[in-house]
Amino acid sequence: MFQLFKKKNQEKHAIEQSYDPVVHKPVIRCSICTGEQVAGFKDLHTGKFTDIMLIRNEKDLQSFKETYGVTEITKEF
């Protein structure tokens, strides 16, 4: 089957397996227009954001925190 768009799963799996608090900062990106929230990690050296999961409610946020052992998350708009 012909794929028009390829998924970026390889990069996400690399972050998931090698989350290092010294290199990555947990961040929630919030859209001002739609209110959509996406949790992910921001590289402290390059500033590149890698999205991990969509946050729809408090349960999703708790799941993200538990999965990665995160206690504090900053929000960016």
C-alpha positions as CSV (number, residue, x, y, z in Angstrom):
1,M,0.0,0.0,0.0
2,F,1.3,3.5,-0.8
3,Q,1.9,5.8,2.1
4,L,1.5,9.4,1.6
5,F,2.8,10.4,5.1
6,K,5.2,8.5,7.2
7,K,5.0,8.3,11.0
8,K,7.7,9.6,13.2
9,N,7.6,6.8,15.7
10,Q,11.4,6.1,15.6
11,E,12.2,9.5,17.2
12,K,9.5,9.2,19.8
13,H,10.8,5.7,20.8
14,A,14.3,7.0,21.2
15,I,13.1,9.7,23.6
16,E,10.9,7.3,25.5
17,Q,13.8,4.9,26.1
18,S,16.4,7.5,26.9
19,Y,14.6,10.3,28.8
20,D,17.4,12.0,30.7
21,P,16.5,15.0,33.0
22,V,19.9,16.5,32.3
23,V,19.2,16.7,28.6
24,H,15.4,16.9,28.3
25,K,12.9,19.1,30.1
26,P,9.2,17.9,30.4
27,V,6.9,20.4,28.9
28,I,3.2,20.8,28.2
29,R,2.6,22.8,25.0
30,C,-0.7,24.7,25.1
31,S,-2.5,26.2,22.1
32,I,-3.9,29.6,22.7
33,C,-6.5,29.3,20.0
34,T,-7.9,25.8,20.6
35,G,-6.8,25.0,24.2
36,E,-5.2,21.7,23.0
37,Q,-2.4,20.5,25.3
38,V,0.4,18.1,24.3
39,A,2.9,16.7,26.7
40,G,6.5,16.0,25.6
41,F,10.1,16.8,26.1
42,K,12.2,19.8,25.1
43,D,15.9,19.3,24.4
44,L,17.7,21.8,26.6
45,H,20.6,22.2,24.1
46,T,18.7,22.6,20.8
47,G,15.2,23.7,22.1
48,K,13.6,21.1,19.9
49,F,10.2,19.8,21.2
50,T,9.2,16.2,20.8
51,D,5.6,15.5,21.5
52,I,4.7,12.3,23.3
53,M,1.0,12.4,24.1
54,L,-2.2,14.5,23.9
55,I,-3.4,15.7,27.3
56,R,-7.3,15.7,27.4
57,N,-7.8,15.5,31.1
58,E,-6.1,15.2,34.5
59,K,-6.0,11.4,34.1
60,D,-3.8,11.7,30.9
61,L,-1.5,14.1,32.7
62,Q,-1.1,11.7,35.6
63,S,-0.4,8.8,33.2
64,F,2.4,10.9,31.6
65,K,3.9,11.8,34.9
66,E,3.9,8.2,36.1
67,T,5.2,6.7,32.9
68,Y,8.3,9.0,32.9
69,G,8.7,9.6,36.6
70,V,8.1,13.4,36.2
71,T,7.1,15.5,39.2
72,E,7.1,19.0,37.7
73,I,6.0,20.1,34.3
74,T,6.2,23.6,32.8
75,K,3.6,25.0,30.4
76,E,4.5,26.8,27.2
77,F,2.1,28.7,25.0
